[in-house]
Amino acid sequence: MKFIDLTQPFSATTPVFPGDPPLSFEPCAHIEKDGYNDHEITMKMHVGTHMDAPLHMIENGKRMAEIPVDRFMGPGVVVDARGKAIIDADLLVNAKISEGAIMLVATGYDKKYGSDEYFTTCPVVTEVFAAELVKAKVKMLCLDTAGPDQPPYPVHKMLLGNDILIIENL
């Protein structure tokens, strides 16, 4: 088995969602003075590569700590959506999705990570695509974008309401 790290680097310059406070990453202990190094991080929880738990959009939804660890592993299915502004169910026609799969949608938008347009013009997932994932009983949807949809977040609510986790900013 080969592991591939798809996370974005995390540092004081990690981009934040427009309107969110900037990330603060400051040293608070130094080896020379304290005998160890440590840092204080101040941020919202939706910074950089992260996973959305149902509680993010679903009243009384599960917190991340309530989700069994086996939900974070499974066979991966990659859908190539590069160049698409709309991620629709037609992309799933030839995909072999088994129950418990982890769906990765590659849009290529990660190349824009850190730019202003990354948050404002990213591809969006349709409710029809999301409904197909619910029907297939996947464990999670993983994206190289800031998220699957825009306000009022119908795709977030559909997936998280069906206990399908969402990974953003790969």
Secondary structure, DSSP 8 states (H G I E B T S, - for coil): ----------STT----TTS---EEEEEE-HHHHSS-EEEEE--SSSSSEEE-GGGTSTT---GGGS-GGGG---EEEEE-TT-SEE-GGGGTT----TT-EEEEE-SGGGGTTSTHHHHS--EE-HHHHHHHHHHT-SEEEESSS-S--TT-HHHHHHHHTT-EEEE--
